[in-house]
């Protein structure tokens, strides 16, 4: 490739996932109660990102979008990373999101998903023995994230207050 | 984007969507009248929409997921449950709060202006959403109660997450009811979203079959 070395940034939409390798970057914008999760193999520099919307897939969920639910998205992401050449035993995780944008919604069960998304991610990661290296979860702010497959750094941006963190 | 056909709400077609469009129209028209009176200038509404759309499309109408918006949320309860969400761009929200504070602004500190601006916006939401609900309630005969409005300034994607989550278990598309209201002078534009839960969608549609 002629443009080797100049990484492309792939934008992951809500309930989507993607696997890329260095020097490319992965980004997802405007996470509210959703969780942006990255799995990364630092040796092959292959990384995958998913924008998770809900904690658990319904029991009869055949044909559902696996990227949407924490409990199906994580195994799917591991599978796609392995298929791309990543070593599953080397994978590490970083995650951000799971906020409560409105306290009004916190009292309504079916909308109170921020915490449950984060908890389910942690359960599924533990089940696959994947360590969490860093997280920026909960709170009341929206977040945008960008992951660099070259460095393994996850950048988390908020607009209220305006801030950028590196994880 | 994949679509699941296992839930029949997605098979709701022309007449069902027409009904929701009519609800949105009547509710928003009343809200626009209330806002006109508050601001002493005409506020018009655009043709209301009621359609199913993909998650990704929701944010496009608000200049993308990272643009900062003011989101005013009210929970509705009683005969139907769910939410009403009023979304304005950050700039429009500030213009609106300035025009509500009016001449008082000159004698205020920055902190006071912010505090008054916030409560003025919440009051607008109260009045707009109150008249919206009253209109829908009168049309359907259903009792609807509203909570105190909550205001957040944040990324459009994060604010609109609520819509996606509300319908997330029912497929990859959301029922999207929207009206824009605008003021010719300031080209103020707001988006009104009525977000009934699934059970309430059914109640409304059943009611519609009766009417």
Boltz contact constraints between the chains, C-beta under 6 A:
constraints:
  - contact:
      token1: [A, 13]
      token2: [B, 56]
      max_distance: 6.0
  - contact:
      token1: [A, 14]
      token2: [B, 55]
      max_distance: 6.0
  - contact:
      token1: [A, 14]
      token2: [B, 164]
      max_distance: 6.0
  - contact:
      token1: [A, 29]
      token2: [B, 65]
      max_distance: 6.0
  - contact:
      token1: [A, 29]
      token2: [B, 66]
      max_distance: 6.0
  - contact:
      token1: [A, 29]
      token2: [B, 157]
      max_distance: 6.0
  - contact:
      token1: [A, 30]
      token2: [B, 65]
      max_distance: 6.0
  - contact:
      token1: [A, 30]
      token2: [B, 66]
      max_distance: 6.0
  - contact:
      token1: [A, 30]
      token2: [B, 155]
      max_distance: 6.0
  - contact:
      token1: [A, 30]
      token2: [B, 157]
      max_distance: 6.0
  - contact:
      token1: [A, 30]
      token2: [B, 158]
      max_distance: 6.0
  - contact:
      token1: [A, 32]
      token2: [B, 158]
      max_distance: 6.0
  - contact:
      token1: [A, 32]
      token2: [B, 161]
      max_distance: 6.0
  - contact:
      token1: [A, 33]
      token2: [B, 161]
      max_distance: 6.0
  - contact:
      token1: [A, 33]
      token2: [B, 165]
      max_distance: 6.0
  - contact:
      token1: [A, 34]
      token2: [B, 161]
      max_distance: 6.0
  - contact:
      token1: [A, 53]
      token2: [B, 168]
      max_distance: 6.0
  - contact:
      token1: [A, 54]
      token2: [B, 168]
      max_distance: 6.0
  - contact:
      token1: [A, 65]
      token2: [B, 2]
      max_distance: 6.0
  - contact:
      token1: [A, 65]
      token2: [B, 172]
      max_distance: 6.0
  - contact:
      token1: [A, 101]
      token2: [B, 158]
      max_distance: 6.0
  - contact:
      token1: [A, 102]
      token2: [B, 73]
      max_distance: 6.0
  - contact:
      token1: [A, 102]
      token2: [B, 150]
      max_distance: 6.0
  - contact:
      token1: [A, 104]
      token2: [B, 73]
      max_distance: 6.0
  - contact:
      token1: [A, 104]
      token2: [B, 75]
      max_distance: 6.0
  - contact:
      token1: [A, 104]
      token2: [B, 147]
      max_distance: 6.0
  - contact:
      token1: [A, 104]
      token2: [B, 150]
      max_distance: 6.0
  - contact:
      token1: [A, 111]
      token2: [B, 165]
      max_distance: 6.0
  - contact:
      token1: [A, 113]
      token2: [B, 165]
      max_distance: 6.0
  - contact:
      token1: [A, 142]
      token2: [B, 154]
      max_distance: 6.0
  - contact:
      token1: [A, 142]
      token2: [B, 155]
      max_distance: 6.0
  - contact:
      token1: [A, 142]
      token2: [B, 158]
      max_distance: 6.0
  - contact:
      token1: [A, 144]
      token2: [B, 66]
      max_distance: 6.0
  - contact:
      token1: [A, 159]
      token2: [B, 68]
      max_distance: 6.0
  - contact:
      token1: [A, 159]
      token2: [B, 155]
      max_distance: 6.0
  - contact:
      token1: [A, 160]
      token2: [B, 153]
      max_distance: 6.0
  - contact:
      token1: [A, 160]
      token2: [B, 154]
      max_distance: 6.0
